[in-house]
């Protein structure tokens, strides 16, 4: 950290900090204040290599800060705003460049200080985590809403009110969100994951909306019953706008909502089922899993990641544990400490990369289950010269209801230098396997065809 830090004094006005932390944390203000460190920056002064020593969140007590990424300003922040919150929650060390636009005071809260607050008063630590996580979700939601077609042209005031009306819902893989024929009482924005829109009348799959896309808006406007069934292809997070919330927005901002929200939908009414015109979202999640512990998985994952191009993240349990500073977090289950931090961190990674390649464990662990339930596509890797008997992970995939909508492909790895069988041939222990690909060990050319 390039700037020196100091303890708060009685003369430091931290009203903007408490405004961010809100009423849930204010009762613990004395304890939190003891662990804050203030950093004073002159105009033009930069705070570089943030979080190199300890993952740290920064709140702006006074002044204005420009955050830069790839030498370009990506966010301008003022009093009562914060950055690097995910670093505090997840423990991942992040590097951020922040430059003061005028005389600025930052309040730094390192992750080790959050641990100390937990030790002194667990309720204070929990309240702090919940508040910060809520801010992260709200900002992520606001960014997604700003990129969502039917919301894109709303001005900042209306968009902020819209975000405040949205309700976050977790939808497990295989769970139905909308059922054809039901009353239309809400629309949904996909925050993370992927949904499937299917016509029950024809049995046809109409769309697979992903992050930043919407479903259910037609019925909300027209009042007609649902014209398709929508279910989660993988574990997903959606934001719901109810009819009552929509009506409140319409009463407060009739011109903006009619012009920027309703009018674009009217032009496509009659185009079919909710979500019919949508294509696959930009982000793709691939899970790679070996049939057994002897499967040569590492080379396949690395070659696949290199061949995909664009913004690709390869992440296995060991790497995730190292980045989070605690390997046990990776194997956490819902309801366990820090599980929500893991989910928030993974959602953030998926939002920042076009493709995420998860490397599953070779056995059925919590990490493996998470990889599979998050995946749009599963690549099962097996040695070509070994029997086609299903391993424990493959057996779970064949019976788990949550895997029924996931695309599955088999990659058979042959010895280097041998001739390959024709594409599509090979023994499949799982009848749901859609295709078989043959590759030679160490061949990036072969992997590029997968």
C-alpha positions as CSV (number, residue, x, y, z in Angstrom):
1,X,0.0,0.0,0.0
2,X,1.6,3.2,-1.1
3,X,-0.1,5.7,1.3
4,X,0.3,5.7,5.1
5,X,-2.7,4.9,7.3
6,X,-3.7,6.5,10.6
7,X,-6.3,5.8,13.3
8,X,-9.5,7.9,13.3
9,X,-9.6,10.9,15.7
10,X,-12.5,12.7,17.2
11,X,-12.2,15.4,14.6
12,X,-12.7,13.0,11.6
13,X,-16.1,13.3,10.2
14,X,-17.1,9.8,9.2
15,X,-20.8,10.4,8.5
16,X,-20.5,9.1,4.9
17,X,-18.9,5.9,6.2
18,X,-21.8,5.3,8.6
19,X,-24.3,6.1,5.8
20,X,-22.8,3.3,3.8
21,X,-22.8,0.9,6.8
22,X,-26.3,1.7,7.7
23,X,-28.5,1.2,10.8
24,X,-27.6,-2.5,11.2
25,X,-23.9,-1.6,11.9
26,X,-24.3,1.8,13.7
27,X,-25.0,0.1,17.1
28,X,-21.5,-1.5,16.7
29,X,-19.9,1.8,15.5
30,X,-17.4,2.1,18.4
31,X,-16.0,-1.4,17.8
32,X,-15.9,-0.9,14.0
33,X,-14.3,2.5,14.4
34,X,-11.4,1.0,16.4
35,X,-10.5,-1.2,13.4
36,X,-10.8,1.4,10.7
37,X,-7.6,3.0,9.3
38,X,-7.9,6.4,7.5
39,X,-5.8,7.2,4.4
40,X,-5.5,10.8,3.3
41,X,-4.8,11.5,-0.4
42,X,-4.1,14.8,-2.2
43,X,-5.6,15.5,-5.6
44,X,-3.9,13.3,-8.2
45,X,-2.3,11.0,-5.6
46,X,-2.8,7.3,-6.2
47,X,-3.4,4.3,-4.0
48,X,-1.8,1.4,-5.9
49,X,-1.4,-2.3,-5.2
50,X,-4.5,-2.3,-3.0
51,X,-4.8,-5.5,-1.1
52,X,-1.3,-6.9,-1.8
53,X,-0.7,-7.4,1.9
54,X,-4.2,-8.0,3.2
55,X,-7.5,-8.0,1.3
56,X,-9.0,-4.6,2.2
57,X,-12.2,-2.7,1.6
58,X,-12.1,1.0,1.2
59,X,-14.9,3.4,2.0
60,X,-14.8,7.0,0.8
61,X,-15.2,9.4,3.8
62,X,-14.6,12.6,1.8
63,X,-13.5,13.5,-1.7
64,X,-13.7,11.7,-4.9
65,X,-11.8,8.7,-6.3
66,X,-11.4,7.3,-9.8
67,X,-10.8,3.6,-10.2
68,X,-8.8,2.6,-13.2
69,X,-8.6,-0.7,-15.0
70,X,-6.3,-1.3,-18.0
71,X,-5.4,2.4,-17.8
72,X,-9.0,3.5,-18.3
73,X,-11.3,5.0,-15.7
74,X,-14.0,2.4,-14.9
75,X,-15.8,4.0,-11.9
76,X,-16.0,7.3,-10.2
77,X,-16.8,7.2,-6.5
78,X,-17.8,9.8,-3.9
79,X,-18.6,10.0,-0.2
80,X,-20.6,7.1,1.1
81,X,-19.4,4.7,-1.6
82,X,-16.9,1.9,-1.4
83,X,-14.7,-0.4,-3.5
84,X,-12.9,-3.8,-3.1
85,X,-15.8,-5.1,-1.0
86,X,-15.5,-8.6,-2.5
87,X,-11.9,-8.7,-1.3
88,X,-13.1,-8.1,2.3
89,X,-15.8,-10.8,2.0
90,X,-14.0,-13.5,0.1
91,X,-10.4,-13.0,1.2
92,X,-9.2,-12.9,-2.4
93,X,-6.3,-10.6,-2.8
94,X,-7.2,-8.0,-5.5
95,X,-5.1,-5.2,-7.1
96,X,-7.0,-2.0,-7.7
97,X,-5.6,1.4,-8.8
98,X,-7.4,4.3,-7.2
99,X,-6.6,8.0,-7.8
100,X,-8.0,10.9,-5.8
101,X,-9.7,13.6,-7.9
102,X,-9.5,16.1,-5.1
103,X,-8.5,16.0,-1.4
104,X,-9.8,12.6,-0.3
105,X,-10.0,10.6,2.9
106,X,-10.5,6.8,2.6
107,X,-11.5,4.5,5.5
108,X,-9.8,1.2,5.1
109,X,-11.1,-2.0,6.6
110,X,-8.7,-5.0,6.2
111,X,-9.9,-8.6,6.3
112,X,-7.9,-9.3,9.4
113,X,-9.8,-6.5,11.1
114,X,-13.0,-8.2,10.2
115,X,-11.7,-11.3,11.9
116,X,-10.9,-9.2,15.0
117,X,-14.4,-7.7,15.0
118,X,-15.8,-11.3,14.8
119,X,-13.8,-12.3,17.8
120,X,-14.9,-9.3,19.9
121,X,-18.6,-9.4,18.9
122,X,-19.8,-12.0,16.4
123,X,-23.1,-10.1,15.9
124,X,-21.1,-7.1,14.7
125,X,-19.1,-9.1,12.2
126,X,-22.3,-10.7,10.9
127,X,-24.0,-7.4,10.5
128,X,-21.0,-5.9,8.7
129,X,-20.9,-8.8,6.3
130,X,-24.5,-8.7,5.5
131,X,-24.4,-4.9,4.8
132,X,-21.4,-5.2,2.5
133,X,-22.8,-8.2,0.7
134,X,-26.1,-6.3,0.1
135,X,-24.2,-3.4,-1.4
136,X,-22.2,-5.7,-3.7
137,X,-25.5,-7.4,-4.9
138,X,-27.2,-4.0,-5.4
139,X,-24.3,-2.7,-7.5
140,X,-24.1,-5.9,-9.5
141,X,-27.8,-5.7,-10.1
142,X,-27.7,-2.1,-11.1
143,X,-25.0,-2.8,-13.6
144,X,-26.9,-5.7,-15.1
145,X,-30.1,-3.7,-15.2
146,X,-28.2,-1.0,-17.1
147,X,-27.2,-3.5,-19.7
148,X,-30.6,-5.2,-20.0
149,X,-32.5,-4.3,-23.1
150,X,-35.8,-3.2,-21.7
151,X,-34.2,-1.2,-18.9
152,X,-31.1,0.2,-20.7
153,X,-32.6,3.6,-21.6
154,X,-34.0,4.4,-18.1
155,X,-32.3,7.3,-16.5
156,X,-30.3,6.8,-13.3
157,X,-33.1,7.9,-10.9
158,X,-35.7,5.5,-12.3
159,X,-33.1,2.8,-12.6
160,X,-32.1,3.2,-8.9
161,X,-35.8,3.0,-7.9
162,X,-36.2,-0.1,-10.1
163,X,-33.2,-1.8,-8.4
164,X,-34.7,-1.1,-5.0
165,X,-37.9,-2.8,-6.0
166,X,-36.3,-6.0,-7.2
167,X,-36.3,-9.1,-5.0
168,X,-33.4,-11.6,-5.3
169,X,-34.3,-15.3,-5.6
170,X,-32.1,-18.4,-5.8
171,X,-33.3,-21.0,-8.3
172,X,-31.8,-24.5,-8.0
173,X,-30.9,-26.4,-11.2
174,X,-34.0,-28.2,-12.4
175,X,-36.4,-26.0,-10.4
176,X,-39.4,-24.4,-12.2
177,X,-39.6,-20.6,-12.1
178,X,-42.6,-20.0,-14.4
179,X,-45.2,-22.5,-15.4
180,X,-47.1,-22.3,-18.7
181,X,-50.7,-21.3,-18.1
182,X,-50.1,-19.7,-14.7
183,X,-51.1,-16.0,-14.1
184,X,-48.3,-13.6,-15.0
185,X,-47.6,-11.6,-11.9
186,X,-43.9,-10.7,-12.3
187,X,-40.8,-10.5,-14.6
188,X,-37.4,-11.8,-13.8
189,X,-33.8,-10.6,-14.6
190,X,-31.1,-13.3,-14.6
191,X,-28.3,-12.3,-12.4
192,X,-26.2,-15.4,-12.7
193,X,-26.8,-18.9,-14.1
194,X,-29.0,-19.9,-17.1
195,X,-32.7,-20.6,-17.6
196,X,-34.6,-22.7,-20.2
197,X,-37.8,-21.4,-21.8
198,X,-39.9,-24.3,-23.1
199,X,-43.3,-24.6,-24.8
200,X,-45.3,-27.3,-23.1
201,X,-47.6,-27.4,-26.0
202,X,-45.0,-28.3,-28.6
203,X,-42.2,-29.6,-26.3
204,X,-39.8,-27.2,-28.1
205,X,-37.0,-25.3,-26.3
206,X,-37.4,-21.6,-27.1
207,X,-34.5,-19.9,-25.5
208,X,-31.8,-20.2,-22.8
209,X,-31.5,-16.7,-21.3
210,X,-28.4,-16.0,-19.2
211,X,-27.0,-13.1,-17.1
212,X,-28.5,-9.7,-18.0
213,X,-31.5,-11.2,-19.9
214,X,-35.2,-11.2,-18.8
215,X,-38.1,-13.5,-18.9
216,X,-41.8,-13.0,-18.1
217,X,-42.1,-9.3,-19.2
218,X,-44.7,-9.9,-21.9
219,X,-47.2,-11.4,-19.5
220,X,-46.5,-8.6,-16.9
221,X,-47.5,-6.0,-19.5
222,X,-50.4,-7.7,-21.2
223,X,-51.9,-9.5,-18.2
224,X,-52.1,-12.7,-20.3
225,X,-51.3,-16.1,-18.7
226,X,-47.8,-17.5,-19.1
227,X,-47.2,-18.9,-22.6
228,X,-44.1,-21.0,-21.7
229,X,-42.5,-22.8,-18.8
230,X,-39.2,-21.5,-17.5
231,X,-36.8,-23.6,-15.4
232,X,-33.2,-23.3,-14.3
233,X,-30.7,-25.2,-16.4
234,X,-28.2,-24.7,-13.6
235,X,-28.1,-23.0,-10.2
236,X,-29.2,-19.5,-10.9
237,X,-29.8,-16.2,-9.2
238,X,-32.7,-14.0,-10.5
239,X,-34.2,-10.7,-9.5
240,X,-38.0,-10.5,-9.6
241,X,-40.1,-7.4,-10.3
242,X,-43.7,-8.0,-9.2
243,X,-46.7,-6.5,-10.8
244,X,-47.3,-4.3,-7.6
245,X,-43.7,-3.0,-7.8
246,X,-44.1,-2.3,-11.5
247,X,-47.4,-0.4,-10.8
248,X,-45.6,1.7,-8.2
249,X,-42.9,2.6,-10.7
250,X,-45.5,3.4,-13.3
251,X,-47.3,5.8,-10.9
252,X,-44.1,7.6,-9.9
253,X,-42.6,7.8,-13.3
254,X,-45.4,7.3,-15.9
255,X,-43.6,9.0,-18.8
256,X,-40.3,7.2,-18.3
257,X,-41.8,3.8,-17.7
258,X,-44.2,4.0,-20.7
259,X,-41.5,5.4,-23.1
260,X,-38.5,3.3,-22.1
261,X,-40.1,0.1,-20.8
262,X,-43.5,-0.5,-22.1
263,X,-43.2,0.9,-25.7
264,X,-40.2,-1.3,-26.7
265,X,-42.2,-4.4,-25.6
266,X,-45.3,-3.3,-27.5
267,X,-43.3,-3.5,-30.7
268,X,-42.6,-7.2,-30.2
269,X,-45.9,-8.3,-28.8
270,X,-47.2,-11.3,-30.8
271,X,-43.7,-12.5,-31.2
272,X,-44.4,-15.7,-29.2
273,X,-43.6,-17.0,-25.8
274,X,-41.9,-15.0,-23.1
275,X,-38.2,-15.0,-23.9
276,X,-38.7,-16.6,-27.3
277,X,-36.6,-14.2,-29.2
278,X,-33.6,-14.4,-26.9
279,X,-30.4,-16.1,-27.7
280,X,-27.8,-17.6,-25.4
281,X,-26.3,-15.2,-23.0
282,X,-22.7,-14.0,-23.4
283,X,-21.2,-15.8,-20.4
284,X,-20.5,-19.6,-20.5
285,X,-19.6,-21.9,-17.7
286,X,-17.9,-25.2,-18.5
287,X,-17.2,-28.0,-15.9
288,X,-14.5,-30.5,-16.7
289,X,-14.5,-33.7,-14.6
290,X,-12.4,-36.8,-14.8
291,X,-14.0,-40.3,-14.9
292,X,-11.6,-41.4,-12.1
293,X,-8.5,-40.2,-10.3
294,X,-6.2,-41.6,-13.0
295,X,-7.7,-39.5,-15.7
296,X,-5.1,-37.1,-17.3
297,X,-7.3,-34.0,-16.5
298,X,-4.8,-31.1,-16.1
299,X,-3.5,-31.1,-19.7
300,X,-7.1,-31.2,-21.1
301,X,-8.3,-28.3,-19.0
302,X,-5.3,-26.1,-19.8
303,X,-5.5,-26.9,-23.5
304,X,-9.2,-26.3,-23.6
305,X,-8.8,-22.9,-21.8
306,X,-6.0,-21.8,-24.1
307,X,-8.1,-22.7,-27.2
308,X,-11.3,-20.9,-26.2
309,X,-9.9,-17.4,-26.6
310,X,-11.3,-14.2,-25.1
311,X,-11.6,-13.7,-21.4
312,X,-11.3,-17.2,-20.0
313,X,-10.8,-18.2,-16.3
314,X,-9.7,-21.7,-15.3
315,X,-10.4,-22.5,-11.7
316,X,-10.0,-25.7,-9.7
317,X,-10.5,-26.3,-6.0
318,X,-6.8,-25.8,-5.1
319,X,-6.5,-22.5,-7.0
320,X,-9.8,-21.2,-5.5
321,X,-8.7,-22.1,-2.0
322,X,-5.4,-20.3,-2.5
323,X,-7.0,-17.2,-3.9
324,X,-9.5,-17.1,-1.0
325,X,-6.7,-17.8,1.6
326,X,-8.6,-20.7,3.1
327,X,-9.0,-24.1,1.2
328,X,-11.9,-25.2,3.5
329,X,-14.2,-22.4,2.1
330,X,-14.2,-24.1,-1.3
331,X,-15.8,-27.2,0.2
332,X,-18.4,-25.3,2.3
333,X,-22.1,-26.3,2.1
334,X,-25.2,-24.0,2.1
335,X,-25.8,-22.7,5.7
336,X,-22.1,-23.1,6.7
337,X,-19.9,-20.1,7.7
338,X,-18.5,-18.3,4.6
339,X,-20.6,-20.2,2.1
340,X,-22.4,-17.1,1.0
341,X,-19.0,-15.4,0.6
342,X,-17.9,-18.2,-1.8
343,X,-21.1,-17.9,-3.8
344,X,-20.8,-14.1,-4.1
345,X,-17.1,-14.4,-5.2
346,X,-17.9,-17.1,-7.8
347,X,-20.8,-15.0,-9.2
348,X,-18.4,-12.0,-9.4
349,X,-15.8,-14.1,-11.3
350,X,-18.5,-15.3,-13.8
351,X,-19.6,-11.8,-14.4
352,X,-16.0,-10.7,-15.2
353,X,-15.2,-13.4,-17.7
354,X,-16.7,-14.5,-20.9
355,X,-16.0,-18.2,-20.1
356,X,-15.3,-19.9,-16.8
357,X,-13.8,-23.4,-16.9
358,X,-14.3,-25.1,-13.6
359,X,-12.0,-28.1,-12.9
360,X,-14.0,-30.5,-10.7
361,X,-12.5,-32.9,-8.2
362,X,-12.3,-36.5,-9.3
363,X,-14.6,-37.6,-6.5
364,X,-18.0,-36.3,-5.4
365,X,-17.1,-33.4,-3.2
366,X,-19.0,-30.1,-2.4
367,X,-16.7,-28.4,-5.0
368,X,-17.5,-31.0,-7.6
369,X,-21.2,-30.7,-7.0
370,X,-21.0,-26.9,-7.3
371,X,-19.0,-27.1,-10.5
372,X,-21.6,-29.4,-12.1
373,X,-24.6,-27.5,-10.9
374,X,-23.1,-24.2,-12.2
375,X,-22.2,-25.6,-15.6
376,X,-23.9,-24.9,-19.0
377,X,-21.7,-27.7,-20.4
378,X,-20.0,-30.6,-18.7
379,X,-17.0,-32.3,-20.3
380,X,-16.4,-35.8,-18.9
381,X,-12.8,-36.8,-19.5
382,X,-11.7,-40.4,-19.6
383,X,-8.7,-42.4,-20.8
384,X,-9.5,-44.1,-24.1
385,X,-7.8,-47.4,-23.1
386,X,-9.7,-47.9,-19.9
387,X,-13.1,-49.5,-19.5
388,X,-16.2,-47.3,-20.0
389,X,-17.6,-48.0,-16.5
390,X,-19.0,-44.9,-14.9
391,X,-17.2,-43.4,-11.9
392,X,-18.9,-41.9,-8.8
393,X,-19.2,-38.5,-10.3
394,X,-20.7,-39.8,-13.6
395,X,-23.1,-42.0,-11.7
396,X,-24.3,-38.9,-9.8
397,X,-24.9,-37.0,-13.0
398,X,-27.0,-39.8,-14.5
399,X,-29.4,-39.7,-11.5
400,X,-29.4,-36.1,-10.3
401,X,-32.6,-34.2,-11.4
402,X,-30.5,-31.0,-11.4
403,X,-28.4,-32.4,-14.3
404,X,-31.2,-33.2,-16.7
405,X,-30.9,-30.0,-18.7
406,X,-27.1,-29.7,-18.8
407,X,-25.3,-30.5,-22.0
408,X,-22.8,-33.3,-21.5
409,X,-20.0,-34.4,-23.8
410,X,-17.3,-37.1,-23.5
411,X,-13.6,-36.5,-24.2
412,X,-11.5,-39.7,-24.7
413,X,-7.8,-39.1,-24.3
414,X,-5.5,-41.3,-26.4
415,X,-1.8,-41.8,-26.2
416,X,0.3,-39.2,-28.0
417,X,1.0,-39.9,-31.6
418,X,-1.6,-42.5,-32.3
419,X,-4.3,-42.3,-35.0
420,X,-7.7,-41.2,-33.8
421,X,-11.1,-43.0,-34.3
422,X,-13.8,-41.2,-36.3
423,X,-15.5,-38.4,-34.4
424,X,-18.6,-39.5,-32.4
425,X,-17.5,-43.1,-31.9
426,X,-16.7,-44.5,-28.5
427,X,-18.3,-46.2,-25.5
428,X,-20.6,-44.1,-23.3
429,X,-21.6,-45.2,-19.9
430,X,-24.0,-42.3,-19.6
431,X,-26.8,-42.3,-22.2
432,X,-27.2,-38.6,-21.8
433,X,-23.8,-37.9,-23.4
434,X,-24.5,-35.8,-26.5
435,X,-21.2,-36.3,-28.3
436,X,-17.8,-38.0,-28.1
437,X,-14.5,-36.3,-28.9
438,X,-11.2,-38.0,-29.4
439,X,-7.9,-36.2,-28.5
440,X,-4.3,-37.1,-28.1
441,X,-2.5,-36.4,-24.9
442,X,-0.7,-33.1,-25.1
443,X,-2.2,-32.1,-28.5
444,X,-3.6,-28.5,-28.4
445,X,-4.8,-29.0,-32.0
446,X,-7.0,-31.9,-31.0
447,X,-8.4,-30.0,-28.0
448,X,-9.2,-26.9,-30.2
449,X,-11.7,-29.1,-32.0
450,X,-13.6,-30.0,-28.8
